[in-house]
Structure formats: C-alpha cells, structure tokens
C-alpha cells in the first residue's frame, strides 16, 4: 500500500512540475485538466476522518482540490439553504436520508450522470518515460448495481423518478447506515434477576419492565424500566413510535399520502393507533407497566446515571455514553420484534452524500462521491467512525464487532419513511400527538388522525 501511494505521489509531482505532458494532449484533454476546487460540507465527522480518503483521490486527479468543511448539526441546514440563496452552495454535501425527496423536489441536488469522463495519468515511452494524461469515460453505478451492492433501504431512499425524463435516477450514495437498537443496564438486570432482554414486545418484555421499575413512597419513579411512552424527554421518540407502527403492519405513507391512521384493507383494525396505544401504556399510571412520565430527565441522562434499565438508540450515541459514564456496565441487543411476525423490521437512520444542482463541476463532484463510497474508502470511513456499513460486501466484517455488530446486523431489515418537506415539523407533530394522549386531551385514534392531517399539510404534492 505504501509503495502504491509513493508511486502516485511521484506521478502527482511529475504532473505539477512537468506540465502534465501538455505538449501531447488535445484541447479536450486540456479542458479536463483545468484546476478545479470542490467544496464539501458535512456534519458529525471532522477533517481527520477524510484526510486520507481525499488524499487518495487527489493523487489520482491532481487538478482537483477538495475543501472539506464540518458544520454543527444545529446550524447545518440553515447555512446550507442560505448558501443556495446566495449562490455559495457547496458542490457536495451530506443530507439526512429523510431529506432527499425534499431537496430533489426543490431542484437543489442533481442526479448521478450515466457516464463521467476524467483525465488519468498514464506512463508512456520506452527510453524516455513521460506521464501523459488520458481521458477515460467510465459508467456510473447502475440501478441494478445499487440494489446489489447496497442494502434495500438505500434504493428506496435515494432513487427518485425524474418526471421530465420519465426514468428513475440516483440522487445520493451513503457511507453508512445506523439502526435503532436496545441499550440495557447489565447491573440493573442482574439485580432484578433478569438474564437478558426479551427479543419480543411480549409478556416477558412487560414483566421485565415491571421488575426494573421502582417508585418511592410518594409514587414517584426513581428507577425506570424502559424509556417508552413519552415525547420530549425520550431520545428519538418519533423513530421508536414509527418502527412500532411499521412492525405492526402500518403503511406510513404512499404516493405522497400519509396513511398511518388508516385501517387495514378489508379489516376493522387500525395498526397505527394500536401501536400508539401500546407505546402510551408505559406512561399510563393506571397500567402495571407504568415506567415513564414527563417529569423524568432525558432518557440518555437517566441511562448514564444508572436510573434507566432500557432505552433505544443508535450506534452514534455510543461515544457520548461512554465518555459520560466510563464505568457504566451496559449491553446492546436487537430491537424487539412482534412475536409471531414472519417479517423482521428495523429502523434506519443515516446521511447520504449528494451533489448540488448549482455545482459548475457536477460530473467531477459525482466522480468523487462514487470514489469515497466504494468498498475500500467506505471501509476506511466505517473503521475510523465505528459506524455500520451501507455496503453488503462489508457486513460480515462487522457482525462480530462488540460495538457495532448489532447495529450492522439489523441493516439487512432496516426501513425508513419519507416525512415530507419539513421532517423536523413532522417530528414535532408526532411529539404533540404523543403528548396529547399522555395528557388525556385526546384518545389515540383522535390524536393520530389529527396528527396525520397536520403532517399531510407539510407534504408537497
């Protein structure tokens, strides 16, 4: 590997010092060799994660410079929209998987081209060796290859039909896919005589919650068995409720119509409201499984303080939990499923790399995106960040990993759903829906129908 890198560095030096053999190249090649700067915006990962990957790309294409910028999540989308409004948008940026359709509808991102032509260094000559640029036209990843190489949720999220050309196009490629799993406190389990978490949302699960929940003589919860039933003080509450609905057979949305309040076809049964009622029971003082209320601290805060036995979260939460509670004895298990269901359903949460519709070098930007998401670079990224892979070819190497093995295994059955043009507003509506049931203002059926109507108003037809 070091030898290959050294050779590429030598080639790059020859390019820059010898005029890249320009005496022998056509005008077309010279055009492809013009210096290009690509601005790349992301959240979460610092430049150190991408330095090696970017260096490998610029060794192949010395005329391309990548300017990497990390922004805080809280400011990211605001700054991105502002940059588009003032014609300062980055060429490449990362967006959440639930934002792709919105950005495509607003014509802010451009689809992957079918072919990309780039200049590559080629050594020519026998007696006198020279590096001569050569144009190579390569075919981009196809829809079939996308389906074969990536997990199913990726195809569902990044492939959108181009109405003008009446064909499906790829609008993004991910570096990872995170999934929702159960975090549990081993010490609290041991004290309660529980050997392991339940695989299902069944009676055993509910009995475990009862054993793990403790109240003082005033009826106040001093140790919670599970973070379920609340809205604002439970991390990723909307994801938890969404996957409960999906596991229960709920169709979240279809053809731009929000449907999670609808009954099953031909049956007098509403799986969405049934899932909501199950979720809310854990915040109902009249129920035996009562274990949560709005007076409790945030679920992660409770967990690191040894006051919460089970919570649901993602791999990205691990570094924060370990930094805040280095001595916390906890484990990770799969997300519970509905016992008897033939289909396993998990929940995906990830970001995908996209190319700006305003980029003057969109083809080169897409070449870079395809480069960094290929197996070698994707493996480099997931090893440094400890995130589950998005590539089928890398999954076996992660299954036995004690940190991310569970999250990676669940990617095979992970799903997501489009939350409309304002996913943040949709999540807030779902939280209000939960809160209205907890407070007794609405019954689950009424709350869910009201929530669906409000979310539908945010969906652009």
N, C-alpha and C positions, 0 to 999 in steps of 0.2 A: 504493500500500500504506500509506504514512504517513498519507494522508488518511483511509482507511478506519479505521485504528487510532485516529486522533484523534476520529473520529465516535463510535466505540464507547466510547472513554474518556469522552466527553461524555455519552453515554447512561448509562454506569455512574454518573457523578456525579449525573445527574438522579435515577436510581433511589434512590441513597443519601440524597439531600438532600430529595427531594420526596415521600418515602413511596411511590414507585413507583406513583403514581396509585391508591392503595388505595381511594379513595372509590368507584371504579367497578368494583371487582372482586368476584367471588363468594368465598364461603368456600373453595371448592375451589381457586381460584387462590391465595388467601392461604396455604393449606396448602403449595402447591407453591413458594411464595416464602420459606418459612422458611429461616433461615440454616443451612447445612449445612457441616460440616468433614469432608473425606475425607483419610485418612492413606494415603500411597502409599510403599511400600517397594521398593527395587531394590538391585542390586549394580552395580559397574563404573562407571556414569555419575554424575557429580556434579550438583548442582542447576543449575549453569550451563547444562547441556545442555537442561534442561526449562523454564527460566525463561520464555523467550519463548512456548513452546507452552502452558504453564499460564496465562500472562497472557492469551493469546487466548481461552482457554476461559472464564476468569472474567470477561472483558469481555462475553461472550455470556450468562453466568449469574452476575451479581454476588453472588448469595446463596450461591454455592458457594466454599469456600476449600479449596485443595489443600495439604496439608502433606507435602512431599517429604523422604524420608529415604534416604540412601545407607548401606548396611552393607557390611562386608567379607565376601567370599565365605566365608572360613573360619568365620564366626560366623552367617551369614545363616539357614540352615535351622534351626539350634538355637534362635536367637532367635525365629524365626517359630513353631515348634512351642510354645515356651514362651509366646508371646503368645496363641496359641489356647487353651492350657490355663488361662490366667488372664483370659480374656475381654478381652484388649487387642490382638486381632489387627487389622492394618491393613485398610482397606476394599479396597484394591487392592495387589497385589504382583506381582512378576515371578518366575517359576519356570522351570527348565530344561525343555526340550521332553520330556525323558525322565521328568519327574516328574508330568506332568499326570494320567495314569491313577491314580497313587497318591493324589494329592490329591482326585481325584474319588471314588475308592472310599471314602476316609475322610471324605467329606462336608465337606471343608474349603473347597471352592470351589463356586460356584453358576453354572449355565449362563446364557447370554445370554437375556434375555426377548425375546419376539417383537415387542413394541411397548414404547415408552418415551414417557411424557408429561412434558414440561418446560415451564416458563414462559419466554417470549421477549419482549424489548422491542419494542413496536410504536408508531410515532408516529401519533397521531390528532389530528383537529381541523383546521380551516381557518384561522380567525382566531387562535385560541389553540392553539398546539401543545402537546400533552402526550404523555408517554410512558406508555402503558398496557400492562400485562402481558397476554400472550395465551398460552393453553395450546395447545401443538402436540403431537400424538401422531404419532410417526414410527416407521416399520417398521425393525427392526434388520436387519443384514446377513443374508441367507438362505444356506442351504447351497449353492445354485447360485451365488450371488454370491461366496461364499467360494472356491469351486472356480475361478471365472472370474478373480477378482482376485488370488488368492494362488497360490504355487507348490504343486505336488502334495503335498509333504511336510507342509505346514501342515494340509491337510484330514485327512491320515492321522493326525496327532498330536493335533489339538485337537477333533475331532469324535468324541464318545463316545455310545453308545446309552444313553438313560435307560431302565433296566429297568422302572421303575414306570409310566412313560407310554408305553413301547414306541416311542420315537422318538429319532432322532439329534439331539443338541444340541451347540452350540458352547460350549466351555469356556475359550477363550483366543484372543487375537489377538497376533501378533508384530510388532515394529518392524523386525526384520532377520533374516537367515539367513546364518550363516557356513558355509563349506565347507572341507574338507581339501584342501590343495594342496602342491606341492613347492617348497621353498626350496632354491636351489643357489648355490654359491660360484663366481662367474664367473672369478675369478683362478685357482682350483684347476682349473677346467675348461680354461681357456686353457693352463695349464702342462702339462696332460695331453693337449693336442691334441684336445679334445672341443669341438665347436661348440655343441651344445645337448643338453638332457636328452632321453632317449627318451620317446616317447609311450606305450610299452607295457612290460609286465613281461616282456620277451623277452630274447633272447640279447644284443642290443645294450645293453640296460639292464645286464645282468650283466657284460658286458665293460667297460662304463664304471665299474662298481663296482670291478672288479679293477684298472683303471688308476689309480683315485683312492685306493686303499687302500695305505698304506705301513706297513711294520714295521721295527723296528730289528734289530740282530744278535742280540738275545735273543728275537725273535719277538713283541715287544710292539707293539701297534698305536699308531703315533704320528700317523697321519692316517687317518681313516675315510672310506670312500667313501659309505656310507649308514647312517643310523640305523634299522636293522631287526634283528629277532631277539631283542631284549631286552625286559625288562618294566619294572622300576622306574626305570631311567635313560633311558628314551625317553619324551618328552612325548606324551601322548595315544596310548599304545601300544594301548589297547583299541579305539580308533576305527580305527586303522590295520589291525589284525587283522580287525575287524568288516567293514570295507569290502572287504578282500581276500576274505573268505568270501562276501560278497554278490555281488561281481563274478564269483566262481567258481560261482554258482548255488545258494548255500546259503540255505535258509529259516531265518532266525534264530529266529523264534517265530510260532506260530499258535494263536489261541484259548486263550492262556494256557499253552501247552505249548512249552517250549524245545526247539528242533529242530536246532540247528546241528551235532549229532553224527550225524545220520541220513543214510543213503544216499539217492540219488535214486530215485524210484519206478521200479521195474522195471529198475534197473541196479545192478551191483555196484560202485558208485563213491560215495565219501564226499567231497563237495566241501569240507566244513568241515575235515576232518583234512588234506586235500590242501593247502588254503590255509595251515593252521598249519605244515605241513612246509616249504612254500615260505618262509614268514616265518622259521622257525627256522634255515634253511640259512645265513643271513647271520651267525649266531652259532656256527656249527659249524666248528672249526679244521680239520676234515678236508676241507672244501669249498673250491673255488677262490675262491668269492665271500665267504669269511670276512672280515668287516669290523667286527664288534661283539662286545663281551663285557661282563660285569657290572663289570669294574674301571674302565671308562671313565667320564668325567664325564657329567652330564646332557646330553642332545642339544643343547639350546639353548646351554648353556655351551660345548660343543665348537664349535658353529657360529659363535658370536661371537668365538671365539679362533682362527678360521681353521684348525681341526683337523678339520672335518667338511665334506665336499663337498655332501652332500644330506641334507635332513631334511624331515619332513612336519609341517605346522602350519596355523594359521588366520590370518585377517586380524587378529584381535585381538592376535596376537603381534608385529605389525609395529612398533608404538611402542616396545616394550621392546627389541627387537633393535636398532633404530636409535639408541635412547638409549644402549645399552651399547656399541655398535660403530658410531659415526657414519661411519667411513671404510670399513666393510665393503662390498665390491663383490659384491652378490648379486642374483639374479633370482628370479622366481616363475614356475612353469609348472604346467600342469594335472596333476592326479593321474593317474598312469599307469593304463591300462586293459589288459584281457586281449586280445591281438591276435586278431582274427577274431570276437570277440563282436559281435553286432548291437546289443546294448543297452549304453549307457554308464551306469555307476553311480558316483555320487559320494556323499560323506557329509556330512550336515547336522548342525550344532551351533548351537543358538540358544536364546534365552529368550523366553517369551511372557507377556503381561500377563493376569492373571486377577483375578476378584472374589471376595472372601471370602464364604463361606456365612453368616458371622456379622455381616456388614455390615447396619446398620439402614437404609442408603440404597443398596441394591444396584443399583436401576434407574439412579440418578444416577451411580454408580460405572461402570456399564456404558456409560452415555452418554459419560462421559469417556474410557473405553478406546477406544470406537469413534471418538471425535473425534481422539485422538492418533495412531491408526493409519491415518487417512485419508491420501490422497496428499500433500496439502500439508504436513501435520505430519510424516509419515513421511520425506518428502524433507528437511525441515529437520533431522530427527534424524540421518539417514544421512550428510548432508553434514558435520555437526559431529563425528560419531563415526568417520567413514570406515569404515562397515560396509556389507556388501552388503544390498541391499533384499530385502524379502519380497514386494513387490508387482510384478506383471507389468508394470504401466504405467510403472514407473521403471527397469526393467532396461536399456533402451537407453542411458539417460543415464550408465550406469556401466561399460559394456563397454570403453570406451576409456580408462578411468581407469588410470594406471600402477600405482596402489597396490592397488586392489580389483577391477580388471577381471576377472582370472582367477577370483577367488572368486565374483564375481557371475555370471559365465557358467556356472559349474558348478551354480548353484542350480537350474537347469531340470531337472537329472538327479539331484538330491540325494535321498537316502533316510536314514531313521533306523530305530531299533527300540526297542521298549519293554523296558527292562532290569529290570522287576519293581519291587516296592515299596521296594527299597533298592538304587538304582543304584550307589551307592558300594560296597556289598558285592559286587555283581555284577562291577564292575570289578576289585575286589581278587581275586575268584575267578579271573577271566580272567588276571590277572597271575601268580597262583600256578600256573595251568595252564601258562603260558609258561615260568615258572621251573623247573617240574618236568621239562620236556622239555630245557631248556638244561643242567640239572644231571645229566641222564641217569637220573633216577629213574623216568621214565615214557616210553613211546613215545607219539607224537602221538595215536593212536586211543584209547589208555587214558586219557591226560590229558584229552582233550576230552570223553569220556564221563563221567569223574569230575567235571569242571567243570560239565557240563550238569546232573548230578544235584544238585549243591550249589546251582546257581542256581535250579533248579526249586523247591527248598525255600523260597526267598525270594519266590516268586510267590504272591500271594494268589489263591485260587480264587474 
